[in-house]
Amino acid sequence: MSRMVVVTLPEDQVTQLEFLAKEESNRIGKEVTMTDLAERAVRQQIKRMKQKDRKR
């Protein structure tokens, strides 16, 4: 099942995401978008939450 979440960020956080996306694009040599970074962050957070649940 796929879900879509819409998040509105303050302007300074959008600017930070744009900067991080450009830095990551330069580092790996291919385009990385703000959406890519956000999706990665969500996947990492879900993984951490699952690991915490397993420890209990």
N, CA, C and O atoms as a DFTB+ gen file, in Angstrom:
224 C
 N C O
     1  1       0.847      -1.173       0.000
     2  2       0.000       0.000       0.000
     3  2       0.895       1.238       0.000
     4  3       1.865       1.320       0.753
     5  1       0.562       2.168      -0.829
     6  2       1.337       3.401      -0.942
     7  2       0.539       4.555      -0.365
     8  3      -0.664       4.669      -0.600
     9  1       1.207       5.399       0.384
    10  2       0.555       6.572       0.975
    11  2       1.336       7.810       0.603
    12  3       2.558       7.772       0.455
    13  1       0.622       8.902       0.453
    14  2       1.278      10.168       0.148
    15  2       1.094      11.095       1.336
    16  3      -0.006      11.228       1.873
    17  1       2.166      11.724       1.733
    18  2       2.126      12.692       2.823
    19  2       2.614      14.021       2.272
    20  3       3.653      14.091       1.616
    21  1       1.864      15.063       2.542
    22  2       2.259      16.398       2.109
    23  2       2.708      17.173       3.336
    24  3       1.979      17.273       4.323
    25  1       3.906      17.717       3.266
    26  2       4.470      18.458       4.389
    27  2       4.830      19.858       3.910
    28  3       5.456      20.023       2.862
    29  1       4.438      20.849       4.671
    30  2       4.809      22.222       4.364
    31  2       5.935      22.630       5.302
    32  3       5.792      22.578       6.523
    33  1       7.051      23.034       4.720
    34  2       8.225      23.400       5.506
    35  2       8.407      24.908       5.517
    36  3       8.052      25.593       4.558
    37  1       8.965      25.424       6.613
    38  2       9.330      26.844       6.622
    39  2      10.381      27.116       5.538
    40  3      11.121      26.214       5.145
    41  1      10.439      28.342       5.067
    42  2      11.338      28.711       3.963
    43  2      12.800      28.354       4.246
    44  3      13.511      27.915       3.342
    45  1      13.258      28.538       5.497
    46  2      14.663      28.229       5.792
    47  2      14.950      26.738       5.660
    48  3      16.048      26.355       5.257
    49  1      13.980      25.893       5.992
    50  2      14.187      24.456       5.840
    51  2      14.162      24.044       4.372
    52  3      14.885      23.133       3.968
    53  1      13.336      24.709       3.578
    54  2      13.324      24.440       2.138
    55  2      14.685      24.789       1.545
    56  3      15.227      24.042       0.731
    57  1      15.226      25.920       1.956
    58  2      16.546      26.339       1.476
    59  2      17.609      25.319       1.879
    60  3      18.492      24.999       1.084
    61  1      17.529      24.809       3.106
    62  2      18.482      23.797       3.559
    63  2      18.357      22.524       2.729
    64  3      19.366      21.929       2.352
    65  1      17.123      22.103       2.440
    66  2      16.922      20.906       1.629
    67  2      17.467      21.096       0.216
    68  3      18.080      20.186      -0.343
    69  1      17.246      22.271      -0.357
    70  2      17.788      22.552      -1.688
    71  2      19.315      22.461      -1.675
    72  3      19.916      21.883      -2.581
    73  1      19.929      23.030      -0.655
    74  2      21.386      22.991      -0.530
    75  2      21.876      21.549      -0.393
    76  3      22.819      21.144      -1.073
    77  1      21.234      20.776       0.487
    78  2      21.644      19.386       0.686
    79  2      21.470      18.561      -0.582
    80  3      22.300      17.706      -0.890
    81  1      20.392      18.816      -1.316
    82  2      20.164      18.092      -2.568
    83  2      21.273      18.397      -3.572
    84  3      21.763      17.495      -4.251
    85  1      21.667      19.662      -3.668
    86  2      22.752      20.031      -4.591
    87  2      24.068      19.396      -4.162
    88  3      24.816      18.893      -5.000
    89  1      24.354      19.415      -2.867
    90  2      25.591      18.810      -2.363
    91  2      25.621      17.311      -2.648
    92  3      26.640      16.779      -3.087
    93  1      24.505      16.633      -2.399
    94  2      24.435      15.191      -2.638
    95  2      24.553      14.899      -4.136
    96  3      25.204      13.930      -4.527
    97  1      23.933      15.722      -4.969
    98  2      24.041      15.556      -6.424
    99  2      25.492      15.655      -6.866
   100  3      25.963      14.840      -7.659
   101  1      26.193      16.644      -6.358
   102  2      27.607      16.812      -6.704
   103  2      28.444      15.648      -6.200
   104  3      29.369      15.204      -6.880
   105  1      28.123      15.154      -5.013
   106  2      28.906      14.076      -4.408
   107  2      28.785      12.778      -5.199
   108  3      29.786      12.104      -5.446
   109  1      27.560      12.423      -5.597
   110  2      27.372      11.127      -6.259
   111  2      27.357      11.223      -7.782
   112  3      27.372      10.203      -8.470
   113  1      27.326      12.447      -8.309
   114  2      27.407      12.616      -9.751
   115  2      26.107      12.424     -10.497
   116  3      26.125      12.269     -11.718
   117  1      24.983      12.429      -9.811
   118  2      23.693      12.405     -10.493
   119  2      22.707      13.250      -9.703
   120  3      22.925      13.547      -8.528
   121  1      21.623      13.631     -10.360
   122  2      20.686      14.557      -9.733
   123  2      19.952      13.924      -8.552
   124  3      19.437      12.810      -8.646
   125  1      19.916      14.648      -7.456
   126  2      19.156      14.267      -6.271
   127  2      18.198      15.418      -5.990
   128  3      18.611      16.576      -5.923
   129  1      16.927      15.098      -5.828
   130  2      15.929      16.144      -5.586
   131  2      15.603      16.243      -4.101
   132  3      15.972      15.377      -3.308
   133  1      14.907      17.312      -3.744
   134  2      14.463      17.457      -2.352
   135  2      13.534      16.309      -1.983
   136  3      13.557      15.834      -0.848
   137  1      12.719      15.861      -2.928
   138  2      11.813      14.737      -2.681
   139  2      12.604      13.474      -2.370
   140  3      12.239      12.720      -1.468
   141  1      13.689      13.239      -3.111
   142  2      14.544      12.077      -2.848
   143  2      15.071      12.107      -1.416
   144  3      15.054      11.095      -0.715
   145  1      15.538      13.282      -0.992
   146  2      16.072      13.416       0.366
   147  2      14.989      13.178       1.406
   148  3      15.226      12.505       2.409
   149  1      13.804      13.724       1.173
   150  2      12.703      13.551       2.123
   151  2      12.285      12.088       2.212
   152  3      12.050      11.574       3.306
   153  1      12.190      11.419       1.072
   154  2      11.819      10.002       1.073
   155  2      12.854       9.175       1.817
   156  3      12.501       8.277       2.581
   157  1      14.118       9.468       1.601
   158  2      15.190       8.746       2.293
   159  2      15.092       8.948       3.802
   160  3      15.251       8.003       4.575
   161  1      14.830      10.186       4.213
   162  2      14.712      10.483       5.646
   163  2      13.548       9.726       6.266
   164  3      13.667       9.209       7.377
   165  1      12.434       9.657       5.567
   166  2      11.266       8.933       6.082
   167  2      11.575       7.448       6.193
   168  3      11.241       6.824       7.200
   169  1      12.214       6.868       5.165
   170  2      12.567       5.445       5.224
   171  2      13.503       5.152       6.393
   172  3      13.346       4.142       7.079
   173  1      14.475       6.035       6.621
   174  2      15.405       5.841       7.734
   175  2      14.679       5.925       9.071
   176  3      14.963       5.146       9.980
   177  1      13.750       6.857       9.196
   178  2      13.000       7.001      10.445
   179  2      12.136       5.769      10.696
   180  3      12.068       5.286      11.826
   181  1      11.480       5.257       9.666
   182  2      10.663       4.050       9.810
   183  2      11.537       2.880      10.232
   184  3      11.146       2.092      11.093
   185  1      12.714       2.759       9.635
   186  2      13.639       1.680       9.981
   187  2      14.047       1.774      11.455
   188  3      14.083       0.765      12.160
   189  1      14.357       3.001      11.917
   190  2      14.729       3.183      13.330
   191  2      13.574       2.816      14.259
   192  3      13.787       2.199      15.303
   193  1      12.369       3.190      13.888
   194  2      11.203       2.880      14.720
   195  2      10.988       1.369      14.799
   196  3      10.667       0.846      15.866
   197  1      11.161       0.669      13.684
   198  2      11.007      -0.785      13.675
   199  2      12.069      -1.443      14.547
   200  3      11.781      -2.405      15.259
   201  1      13.305      -0.928      14.495
   202  2      14.374      -1.484      15.315
   203  2      14.078      -1.295      16.795
   204  3      14.334      -2.193      17.596
   205  1      13.538      -0.130      17.169
   206  2      13.175       0.113      18.565
   207  2      12.095      -0.855      19.012
   208  3      12.145      -1.373      20.128
   209  1      11.108      -1.104      18.137
   210  2      10.023      -2.028      18.467
   211  2      10.544      -3.444      18.665
   212  3      10.051      -4.163      19.534
   213  1      11.524      -3.856      17.880
   214  2      12.087      -5.200      18.011
   215  2      12.819      -5.375      19.333
   216  3      12.834      -6.469      19.898
   217  1      13.429      -4.297      19.830
   218  2      14.185      -4.373      21.076
   219  2      13.271      -4.539      22.280
   220  3      13.702      -5.023      23.327
   221  1      12.023      -4.145      22.139
   222  2      11.080      -4.226      23.273
   223  2      10.544      -5.588      23.479
   224  3       9.745      -5.805      24.390
